Amino acid sequence: MRARRTWKVVGAGHHHSTIEELQLELAALNRCIAALEKAAADPGDVEVVTAYALTLAERIDEVRWLNPAEALGWLFDNATRKAPEEVPAPA
């Protein structure tokens, strides 16, 4: 029989992580992707890190939407924090 190789993603299984922790991890992954692209790394390596970043972003969404009321509050807070664009007054 041929041995099977299994891969474990480091950091997988953060079932009880806070959204803030997950966002920090995602930001670190995005910096890693940028560094790999700048260094002209193997495209396969960039693809693996990018795939993990997308999986992590999905996890953030899952955690955020476990409580829809809080998620909507978060969306509202973020929408109102942005400075409104100035709209020219009608002539």
N, CA and C atoms as a LAMMPS dump frame, in Angstrom:
ITEM: TIMESTEP
0
ITEM: NUMBER OF ATOMS
273
ITEM: BOX BOUNDS ff ff ff
-5.0000000000000000e+02 5.0000000000000000e+02
-5.0000000000000000e+02 5.0000000000000000e+02
-5.0000000000000000e+02 5.0000000000000000e+02
ITEM: ATOMS id mol type element x y z
1 1 1 N 0.822 -1.183 0
2 1 2 C 0 0 0
3 1 3 C 0.866 1.247 0
4 2 1 N 0.369 2.226 -0.66
5 2 2 C 1.09 3.495 -0.731
6 2 3 C 0.65 4.402 0.411
7 3 1 N 1.598 5.028 1.045
8 3 2 C 1.279 5.929 2.158
9 3 3 C 0.624 7.192 1.622
10 4 1 N -0.361 7.666 2.337
11 4 2 C -1.021 8.913 1.974
12 4 3 C -0.382 10.063 2.72
13 5 1 N -0.225 11.14 2.02
14 5 2 C 0.293 12.339 2.663
15 5 3 C -0.884 13.237 2.991
16 6 1 N -0.937 13.668 4.222
17 6 2 C -1.992 14.595 4.619
18 6 3 C -1.361 15.924 4.964
19 7 1 N -2.094 16.963 4.705
20 7 2 C -1.616 18.314 4.969
21 7 3 C -2.517 18.959 5.993
22 8 1 N -1.905 19.637 6.913
23 8 2 C -2.674 20.372 7.907
24 8 3 C -2.29 21.829 7.791
25 9 1 N -3.293 22.663 7.652
26 9 2 C -3.042 24.1 7.585
27 9 3 C -2.814 24.594 8.999
28 10 1 N -1.694 25.246 9.198
29 10 2 C -1.387 25.794 10.514
30 10 3 C -2.416 26.865 10.814
31 11 1 N -2.991 26.787 11.986
32 11 2 C -3.994 27.774 12.368
33 11 3 C -5.413 27.3 12.086
34 12 1 N -5.563 26.176 11.429
35 12 2 C -6.914 25.674 11.16
36 12 3 C -7.54 25.244 12.473
37 13 1 N -8.82 25.354 12.559
38 13 2 C -9.52 24.921 13.759
39 13 3 C -9.702 26.005 14.791
40 14 1 N -9.6 27.239 14.394
41 14 2 C -9.846 28.346 15.324
42 14 3 C -11.352 28.552 15.453
43 15 1 N -12.031 27.596 16.021
44 15 2 C -13.485 27.669 16.084
45 15 3 C -13.959 28.74 17.051
46 16 1 N -13.159 29.085 18.024
47 16 2 C -13.603 30.044 19.024
48 16 3 C -12.832 31.358 18.933
49 17 1 N -12.231 31.622 17.789
50 17 2 C -11.49 32.853 17.613
51 17 3 C -12.45 34.019 17.493
52 18 1 N -11.981 35.152 17.94
53 18 2 C -12.793 36.342 17.778
54 18 3 C -12.6 36.876 16.367
55 19 1 N -13.536 37.678 15.949
56 19 2 C -13.445 38.275 14.619
57 19 3 C -12.179 39.115 14.513
58 20 1 N -11.833 39.825 15.583
59 20 2 C -10.646 40.673 15.557
60 20 3 C -9.379 39.846 15.34
61 21 1 N -9.292 38.699 16.009
62 21 2 C -8.129 37.825 15.831
63 21 3 C -8.058 37.303 14.397
64 22 1 N -9.21 36.914 13.874
65 22 2 C -9.25 36.408 12.508
66 22 3 C -8.874 37.501 11.505
67 23 1 N -9.327 38.72 11.747
68 23 2 C -8.997 39.825 10.854
69 23 3 C -7.499 40.14 10.899
70 24 1 N -6.901 40.046 12.073
71 24 2 C -5.457 40.251 12.182
72 24 3 C -4.696 39.179 11.411
73 25 1 N -5.168 37.933 11.516
74 25 2 C -4.535 36.838 10.786
75 25 3 C -4.691 37.038 9.276
76 26 1 N -5.863 37.511 8.848
77 26 2 C -6.1 37.765 7.429
78 26 3 C -5.201 38.898 6.931
79 27 1 N -5.037 39.936 7.728
80 27 2 C -4.153 41.041 7.347
81 27 3 C -2.713 40.542 7.194
82 28 1 N -2.277 39.666 8.089
83 28 2 C -0.929 39.108 8.003
84 28 3 C -0.779 38.263 6.734
85 29 1 N -1.805 37.495 6.409
86 29 2 C -1.761 36.701 5.182
87 29 3 C -1.702 37.596 3.945
88 30 1 N -2.456 38.677 3.957
89 30 2 C -2.428 39.596 2.821
90 30 3 C -1.048 40.232 2.657
91 31 1 N -0.396 40.552 3.783
92 31 2 C 0.976 41.084 3.699
93 31 3 C 1.926 40.027 3.153
94 32 1 N 1.715 38.778 3.557
95 32 2 C 2.544 37.667 3.078
96 32 3 C 2.365 37.491 1.574
97 33 1 N 1.13 37.56 1.102
98 33 2 C 0.857 37.428 -0.331
99 33 3 C 1.56 38.539 -1.1
100 34 1 N 1.467 39.763 -0.594
101 34 2 C 2.117 40.9 -1.263
102 34 3 C 3.627 40.701 -1.318
103 35 1 N 4.208 40.214 -0.222
104 35 2 C 5.657 39.981 -0.187
105 35 3 C 6.057 38.875 -1.164
106 36 1 N 5.266 37.823 -1.226
107 36 2 C 5.559 36.729 -2.16
108 36 3 C 5.48 37.212 -3.606
109 37 1 N 4.453 38.002 -3.906
110 37 2 C 4.311 38.514 -5.264
111 37 3 C 5.463 39.461 -5.616
112 38 1 N 5.862 40.299 -4.659
113 38 2 C 6.963 41.246 -4.886
114 38 3 C 8.277 40.497 -5.101
115 39 1 N 8.449 39.381 -4.418
116 39 2 C 9.678 38.601 -4.528
117 39 3 C 9.646 37.638 -5.713
118 40 1 N 8.59 37.706 -6.496
119 40 2 C 8.425 36.817 -7.652
120 40 3 C 8.545 35.347 -7.238
121 41 1 N 7.849 35.009 -6.166
122 41 2 C 7.866 33.635 -5.649
123 41 3 C 7.118 32.711 -6.6
124 42 1 N 7.245 31.432 -6.347
125 42 2 C 6.555 30.416 -7.135
126 42 3 C 5.054 30.7 -7.101
127 43 1 N 4.418 30.806 -8.259
128 43 2 C 2.976 31.086 -8.293
129 43 3 C 2.144 30.068 -7.513
130 44 1 N 2.617 28.843 -7.432
131 44 2 C 1.915 27.831 -6.645
132 44 3 C 1.883 28.18 -5.172
133 45 1 N 2.981 28.737 -4.665
134 45 2 C 3.033 29.156 -3.263
135 45 3 C 2.056 30.299 -3.012
136 46 1 N 2.034 31.255 -3.932
137 46 2 C 1.121 32.394 -3.794
138 46 3 C -0.322 31.891 -3.821
139 47 1 N -0.591 30.933 -4.685
140 47 2 C -1.949 30.391 -4.806
141 47 3 C -2.392 29.702 -3.514
142 48 1 N -1.489 28.97 -2.889
143 48 2 C -1.826 28.279 -1.638
144 48 3 C -2.155 29.284 -0.545
145 49 1 N -1.334 30.311 -0.4
146 49 2 C -1.574 31.316 0.643
147 49 3 C -2.858 32.084 0.339
148 50 1 N -3.081 32.399 -0.936
149 50 2 C -4.295 33.105 -1.325
150 50 3 C -5.54 32.268 -1.03
151 51 1 N -5.48 30.983 -1.309
152 51 2 C -6.619 30.1 -1.035
153 51 3 C -6.918 30.061 0.463
154 52 1 N -5.873 30.014 1.28
155 52 2 C -6.087 30.011 2.724
156 52 3 C -6.677 31.337 3.185
157 53 1 N -6.211 32.448 2.589
158 53 2 C -6.755 33.762 2.938
159 53 3 C -8.246 33.837 2.601
160 54 1 N -8.637 33.284 1.468
161 54 2 C -10.054 33.279 1.099
162 54 3 C -10.871 32.424 2.067
163 55 1 N -10.311 31.296 2.471
164 55 2 C -10.986 30.439 3.44
165 55 3 C -11.151 31.163 4.766
166 56 1 N -10.124 31.889 5.171
167 56 2 C -10.182 32.649 6.413
168 56 3 C -11.215 33.769 6.316
169 57 1 N -11.299 34.432 5.174
170 57 2 C -12.303 35.486 4.98
171 57 3 C -13.716 34.898 5.083
172 58 1 N -13.904 33.704 4.542
173 58 2 C -15.201 33.04 4.671
174 58 3 C -15.507 32.722 6.128
175 59 1 N -14.502 32.306 6.867
176 59 2 C -14.686 32.003 8.294
177 59 3 C -15.079 33.262 9.058
178 60 1 N -14.453 34.387 8.717
179 60 2 C -14.804 35.658 9.358
180 60 3 C -16.279 35.962 9.112
181 61 1 N -16.726 35.784 7.878
182 61 2 C -18.137 36.021 7.558
183 61 3 C -19.047 35.086 8.348
184 62 1 N -18.651 33.812 8.448
185 62 2 C -19.461 32.85 9.202
186 62 3 C -19.595 33.278 10.655
187 63 1 N -18.47 33.649 11.267
188 63 2 C -18.496 34.047 12.673
189 63 3 C -19.321 35.319 12.828
190 64 1 N -19.12 36.261 11.933
191 64 2 C -19.839 37.543 12.019
192 64 3 C -21.348 37.321 11.908
193 65 1 N -21.785 36.419 11.029
194 65 2 C -23.215 36.232 10.798
195 65 3 C -23.851 35.193 11.711
196 66 1 N -23.11 34.689 12.705
197 66 2 C -23.733 33.812 13.69
198 66 3 C -24.825 34.553 14.452
199 67 1 N -24.633 35.856 14.61
200 67 2 C -25.635 36.7 15.245
201 67 3 C -25.991 37.797 14.245
202 68 1 N -27.058 37.609 13.457
203 68 2 C -27.395 38.568 12.408
204 68 3 C -27.61 39.995 12.917
205 69 1 N -28.176 40.148 14.109
206 69 2 C -28.412 41.493 14.63
207 69 3 C -27.087 42.222 14.858
208 70 1 N -26.106 41.527 15.425
209 70 2 C -24.795 42.14 15.628
210 70 3 C -24.117 42.431 14.299
211 71 1 N -24.262 41.526 13.328
212 71 2 C -23.658 41.724 12.013
213 71 3 C -24.236 42.948 11.327
214 72 1 N -25.529 43.108 11.407
215 72 2 C -26.153 44.288 10.806
216 72 3 C -25.711 45.561 11.522
217 73 1 N -25.571 45.482 12.834
218 73 2 C -25.062 46.634 13.588
219 73 3 C -23.652 46.987 13.166
220 74 1 N -22.812 45.963 12.965
221 74 2 C -21.441 46.193 12.51
222 74 3 C -21.442 46.861 11.136
223 75 1 N -22.278 46.352 10.223
224 75 2 C -22.355 46.949 8.889
225 75 3 C -22.809 48.399 8.967
226 76 1 N -23.807 48.671 9.796
227 76 2 C -24.311 50.028 9.947
228 76 3 C -23.246 50.95 10.524
229 77 1 N -22.542 50.475 11.561
230 77 2 C -21.475 51.285 12.172
231 77 3 C -20.393 51.616 11.153
232 78 1 N -19.978 50.635 10.372
233 78 2 C -18.94 50.88 9.375
234 78 3 C -19.419 51.822 8.284
235 79 1 N -20.672 51.732 7.898
236 79 2 C -21.209 52.606 6.862
237 79 3 C -21.306 54.047 7.355
238 80 1 N -21.625 54.232 8.632
239 80 2 C -21.785 55.59 9.151
240 80 3 C -20.46 56.21 9.572
241 81 1 N -19.426 55.4 9.795
242 81 2 C -18.114 55.937 10.173
243 81 3 C -17.406 56.601 9.004
244 82 1 N -17.663 56.12 7.808
245 82 2 C -17.017 56.682 6.631
246 82 3 C -17.533 58.092 6.426
247 83 1 N -16.634 58.972 6.105
248 83 2 C -17.028 60.355 5.859
249 83 3 C -17.921 60.414 4.632
250 84 1 N -19.065 61.041 4.759
251 84 2 C -19.942 61.12 3.59
252 84 3 C -19.298 61.993 2.514
253 85 1 N -19.495 61.573 1.284
254 85 2 C -18.96 62.362 0.187
255 85 3 C -19.774 63.634 0.079
256 86 1 N -19.072 64.696 -0.206
257 86 2 C -19.772 65.963 -0.325
258 86 3 C -20.532 65.979 -1.632
259 87 1 N -21.795 66.293 -1.493
260 87 2 C -22.648 66.376 -2.662
261 87 3 C -22.84 67.854 -2.983
262 88 1 N -22.573 68.245 -4.24
263 88 2 C -22.734 69.653 -4.562
264 88 3 C -24.176 70.102 -4.388
265 89 1 N -24.333 71.305 -3.879
266 89 2 C -25.677 71.857 -3.666
267 89 3 C -26.332 72.12 -5.025
268 90 1 N -27.628 71.901 -5.104
269 90 2 C -28.301 72.172 -6.375
270 90 3 C -28.236 73.661 -6.709
271 91 1 N -28.123 73.943 -7.996
272 91 2 C -27.989 75.336 -8.434
273 91 3 C -29.309 76.041 -8.473
